[in-house]
Amino acid sequence: MYSISDAQRRTRLGRRHLLAPSVRAASAVSVADAVVALHATDAATVFLSTCARLTEASTGTVEQALYEDVSLVRLLSMRNTLFTVSREIAPYIDASNARAVAAKERRTLLKHLQDDGSGLDERWLARAEQETLAVLTARGSATGSELSAAVPALRTKITVFPGKKQETVQGIATRVIRVMAAEGLIRRDRPRGSWTSSQFRWTASEPWPVQETAGAQAELALRWLRSYGPATETDLKWWTGWTLGHVRKALAAAGAEAVRLDNGATGWVSPGDTEPEPALEPWAALLPALDPSAMGWADRNFHLPAEHRAALFDRSGNIGPTVWWNGRIVGGWAQLTDGEPVWRLLSDVGREASASIEAEASRLSEWVGDTRVTPRFRAPLERELTA
């Protein structure tokens, strides 16, 4: 069995995740494919993660891919989380993850309608969806509030969890729109505000071409291994949200090869991917909260010292903004109210690293400009730096 060291894993990460300056990409689609999927729960993360990996960082480049070319799309998928992916990989993620998430979202909504006791049922929901699509087709795009104003059914209120401690009355619009988006009937268009806003307009869309689930899972596992391998079964299970059985079937179908990791565990790589990667030039990066390079594995010990975790993660396990040096997370960063990026090193990395981090902070400040970014999920160190 081949062995792949932690140092080699960090080299792979720097090269395959396009983090070293010499391997950065020219397009937002290339970035998304390099990491398979960009976390999109926080709208700003998509832009910050992408621009950190572009040869010419520009919000316009990302906006064109999202809203003009529509070469990047958002899908509610792995771990019931919103991701941004390329159109090429979207059908595989839809079949392997998003379709099951959408079915669960619809079942949950129908259960709420039934529990409300007002006679709202599947036929009522179908009519509401048809009316919503008709409005979007006529208008081109609309916000959630504009849809509610135009579609009377979306102004309906229901009681959720009746008779329980968490009983509350809620409007139905957000839930209906969420289900329609999960099923690919509508998609998120330009936000109401800047690129940091999550208040999107909506536009009509078409569901993805149907793919067979097992084949899609094998394809997704293969692409993930090319970006994140070597990685363990546990890593892939965590990232996808699949059962261990599905993970093992997908790895087998993808032709994954076993390798030995420094901690003694068995890792997996894509077929033939056992040769060492050439060394990279020294590199630094300032990556945002929930960046895929920090969130791609369940076991992150090869790039994240255990003693740094408390400062960098919130209570739900979401990582905040991170400072990287040669494939290791060495600190965290934040943006002050005047726009200046500030950081704190948690490891002693020397003068060369500090100078490179300073250069990356200047690069970040230049393209972000006057925009202020506050992570949706705030880690302790990020809060301290902005206090």
Beta strands, then each sheet from edge to edge (+ up, - down):
strand 1: 2-4
strand 2: 38-39
strand 3: 72-76
strand 4: 82-86
strand 5: 142-143
strand 6: 157-160
strand 7: 168-171
strand 8: 186-191
strand 9: 200-204
strand 10: 257-261
strand 11: 266-269
strand 12: 284-287
strand 13: 322-325
strand 14: 328-335
strand 15: 341-345
sheet 1: 1+ 10+ 11-
sheet 2: 2+ 4- 3+
sheet 3: 5+ 9- 8+
sheet 4: 6+ 7-
sheet 5: 12+ 13- 14+ 15-
end
